[in-house]
Amino acid sequence: MIETKEISLFGSQSGDKYMREQYEKCHGYINDLTAFGWQPTQTASRRSGRSSHSVQIMARETSMPHYNEYRRLEEDYEAAKGDIKYYNSMEFTTVLLLLLLFIIPGVLYIAFKSNQKSNIEAHNNECKAKMQKAVTTARNIK
């Protein structure tokens, strides 16, 4: 039996910096999925109201050798990917107001946000390491 998966395509190779980053993330994810036995089959367009977006349709055979191992590793990969956190940077006006009106809370806010940023970076590095380990292990299965 063949199972399929649709991946929404975002970004553009020729767009601005943000669009190029989105394109690279999306195609990096598709490349990682090939380690788990998924193969890109076709690109399709999906409509949602007045807008449309492109999706990459991927397929894999459920009777392939080591299917259960690939599936377990993919679940580990997806769990780590879903655990990634995002940092909201400091608002300049908030920092300025806190420093002008309340010096101590302003300094505490800056320290808190700096600590939060480093904690999120460390957490995301761990998640990315787990994701990379799952991809590497899946690619080494023969």
Secondary structure, DSSP 4 states (H G I P E B T S, - for coil): -EEEEEEE----TTS-HHHHHHHHHHHHHHHHHHTTT-EEEEEEEEEETTEEEEEEEEEEETTSTTHHHHHHHHHHHHHHHHT---PPPPPHHHHHHHHHH-HHHHHHHHHHHHHHHHHHHHHHHHHHHHHHHHHHHHHH--
